[in-house]
Amino acid sequence: MNLNWRPSKMIRNHKFCTTYNDVRKRRAVALPYHLPPNKIAKPLILALLAFCPFSVFAANTWSYHQETDKLNNRTYSLARAPLPTRGLYDNIRLEIVCKDNALQVVIDADSLIASQGRTFDFEYQIDKKPAVTIHMKTFPDSKRKGYTEEHAKRIVDDILTGQSIFIRVNTMIRKVLSAALPLENAVEPVKHVVTDCGLSVPDSAIGESPYSLAEFEQDFAKLPLEQQQRVLSKIKAIIQETQKALLPEK
């Protein structure tokens, strides 16, 4: 390693967060692979964390925001989904919005969807449940951004029961835009927006992952032998009662 190496200029780069120019070699060098000597490595790592945008670390989670409409100066709230994996899906942003006390589900795409104020088909699928098709409408001032108020509450309730959502947008030029988005950490931001609109979320709409056999076996193995016997006895009683309930009446 060249002990006389020193960074001459710091550059913002969202792919690597921070890079340095090696003037002598006249090329950009990514910091994670070309660290200077140990004596100055720690300050440079701290600088890397300071200059790296927060969005790089929080890019894969839902978030809650309050913003101001530039036209009427009114504040509105929204829950914003992370962007889909780049290269695998289209660049579509999904948002749950409370604006003027109206709940909306909004999509924002980089590609053309339809002319301003026109309806288009929007499909979504929660986990492996059957897909649902609804009509959305583009905003009066946008061809790439659409919304629905009519079906917003239904979509929100469905989102709160799942682990992932797959969306598909049928555009006016017969091109289909698609994206898969995680629903992990979506509950709190989405509930916050729904509450801002004066609506309630039933407990049944907040889904939990079903208790799997693998999880049961793992938890069961942690119990003392005596408690294991008690659990097995209760399970046996439940199974027997269930079997009796399923028998046809004579």
KANORMO-V308444 format. One line per field, one symbol per residue. ss: DSSP state (H for helix, E for strand, - for the rest). psi: psi as a letter, one per 40 degrees, with the letter a starting at -180 (. if undefined). burial: # if it has 16 or more other C-alpha atoms within 10 Angstrom, else .. A space follows every 10 residues. Layout:
ss: ???
psi: ???
burial: ???
This chain:
ss: ---------E EEE---EEEE EE----EEEE HHH----HHH HHHHHHHHHH H--HHHH--- --EEEEEE-- ----EEEEEE -----E--E- -EEEEEEEE- -EEEEEEEE- --------EE EEEEEE---- -EEEEEEE-- ----EEEE-- -HHHHHHHH- ---EEEEEEE -----EEEEE EE---HHHHH HHHHHH---- --HHH----- --HHHHHHHH H---HHHHHH HHHHHHHHHH HHHHHH----
psi: hheehihdhh hhhededhii hgddefihhh ddegiaidde dddddddddd ehiddddfef iiihihihhd defihiiihh iiiihhddii ghhhihhhhf fhhihhihid ihdiiheiii hhiihhbfii ihhihihiid eieehiihdd edddddddde eidihhihhh ieffhhhiih iieheddddd ddddddeeii hideegiihi hidddddddd deiidddddd dddddddddd dddddehii.
burial: .....#.... ......#### #.......## #...##.... ...#...#.. ##.......# ####...... .....##### ####.....# #########. .########. .######### .######... .....####. ..#######. .##.###### ########## #.....#### ###..##.## ####.##... .......... .......... .......... .......... ..........
